[in-house]
């Protein structure tokens, strides 16, 4: 009995590690194919489940925020409201730049921000209810 469970657990771990059904593998900044991800991938969780990923890309003189709503959430929330932006760190404050917002989109590329010479992170939100405070968010690590 333990061997089939171990095999099933190993298969599940392998599928999750390659991102099957959870995240978009073909991430290319619109208008800047040479941009590359910088820093870690941040995650957005709701009720104990990961429902989105946020990344920061650098290229073409700008930083770009990226959000992917995981299939496991998006498949039952097609009218989801999402947003993202680049947060610049300056004098102890976080200043938002660029970014975007949309309804019903699983993937969101935000407008680029001319912040390559600043300390930044990408931030994203997913609306999980109808109230003004019904948002969950996630962010990448700070990059300088």
C-alpha positions in Angstrom: 0.0 0.0 0.0 2.8 2.4 0.8 4.5 2.0 -2.6 1.5 3.2 -4.7 1.1 6.2 -2.4 4.8 7.0 -2.7 4.7 6.8 -6.5 1.6 9.0 -6.6 3.2 11.5 -4.3 6.4 11.6 -6.4 4.3 12.0 -9.6 2.3 14.9 -8.1 5.5 16.6 -6.9 7.1 16.3 -10.4 4.0 17.7 -12.1 3.9 20.6 -9.7 7.6 21.3 -10.1 7.3 21.7 -13.8 4.2 24.0 -13.4 1.6 21.8 -15.1 -1.7 23.7 -15.0 -0.4 26.4 -12.7 1.7 29.0 -14.5 2.4 30.3 -17.9 5.7 28.9 -19.3 6.0 31.3 -22.3 6.7 34.7 -20.6 7.8 37.3 -23.1 7.4 41.1 -22.4 5.2 42.6 -25.1 7.5 44.8 -27.2 10.7 43.7 -25.4 11.5 40.1 -26.1 15.0 40.5 -24.7 13.7 41.2 -21.1 14.6 38.7 -18.5 13.2 37.8 -15.1 15.0 39.3 -12.2 14.6 38.2 -8.6 12.4 35.6 -7.2 8.8 34.7 -8.2 6.3 35.9 -5.6 3.1 34.1 -4.8 -0.4 35.2 -4.0 -2.4 33.0 -1.6 -6.0 33.0 -0.7 -7.6 30.7 2.0 -4.4 28.7 2.2 -4.1 28.1 -1.6 -1.7 29.7 -4.1 -3.8 31.4 -6.7 -1.3 33.6 -8.5 2.4 34.3 -9.3 4.1 37.7 -9.7 7.4 38.3 -11.4 9.6 41.3 -12.3 11.4 41.5 -15.7 14.1 43.9 -16.8 14.9 44.9 -20.3 14.7 47.7 -22.9 15.5 50.3 -20.3 12.6 49.4 -18.0 11.3 47.1 -15.3 8.0 45.2 -16.0 5.5 43.6 -13.6 3.9 40.3 -14.6 1.0 38.4 -13.0 -0.3 35.0 -13.8 -3.5 33.7 -12.1 -3.2 30.0 -11.6 -5.6 27.7 -13.5 -6.9 26.3 -10.2 -8.4 29.7 -9.3 -9.0 31.2 -12.8 -11.1 28.2 -14.0 -13.8 29.1 -11.5 -13.2 32.9 -11.4 -13.1 33.9 -15.0 -14.3 37.5 -14.3 -11.4 38.1 -11.8 -10.0 41.6 -11.4 -6.2 41.9 -11.3 -3.6 44.6 -11.1 0.2 45.0 -10.9 2.9 47.6 -10.7 6.6 48.2 -10.0 7.3 49.5 -6.5 10.3 51.8 -6.2 12.0 52.1 -2.8 13.1 55.7 -2.1 13.7 57.3 1.3 11.8 54.6 3.2 8.7 54.8 0.9 7.4 52.6 -1.8 6.4 54.6 -4.9 4.3 52.8 -7.5 5.2 53.0 -11.2 3.9 51.6 -14.5 1.7 48.6 -14.1 -1.8 47.8 -15.3 -5.2 46.5 -14.3 -7.8 44.3 -16.0 -10.9 42.2 -15.5 -11.2 38.7 -16.8 -7.5 38.2 -17.7 -5.5 35.3 -16.5 -2.2 37.0 -17.5 -1.3 40.6 -17.0 1.8 42.5 -18.2 2.0 45.9 -16.7 3.5 48.9 -18.4 7.2 49.3 -18.0 8.8 51.7 -15.5 12.1 53.5 -16.1 13.5 52.3 -12.7 16.4 50.1 -13.7 18.7 52.2 -11.6 16.4 52.0 -8.5 15.6 49.5 -5.9 12.3 47.8 -7.0 10.0 44.9 -6.6 6.9 43.8 -8.6 3.6 43.8 -6.8 0.3 42.3 -7.9 -3.3 41.9 -6.6 -6.2 39.6 -7.3 -9.7 40.6 -6.2 -11.3 37.7 -4.3 -14.7 39.3 -3.4 -16.9 42.3 -4.1 -15.9 44.6 -1.3 -13.2 47.3 -1.7 -10.9 45.5 0.7 -11.4 42.0 -0.9 -7.9 41.8 -2.4 -5.0 39.6 -1.9 -1.5 40.5 -3.0 2.0 39.2 -3.5 5.4 40.6 -4.4 8.8 39.6 -5.7 11.9 40.2 -3.6 13.5 43.7 -3.6 16.1 44.1 -6.3 18.7 46.9 -6.3 
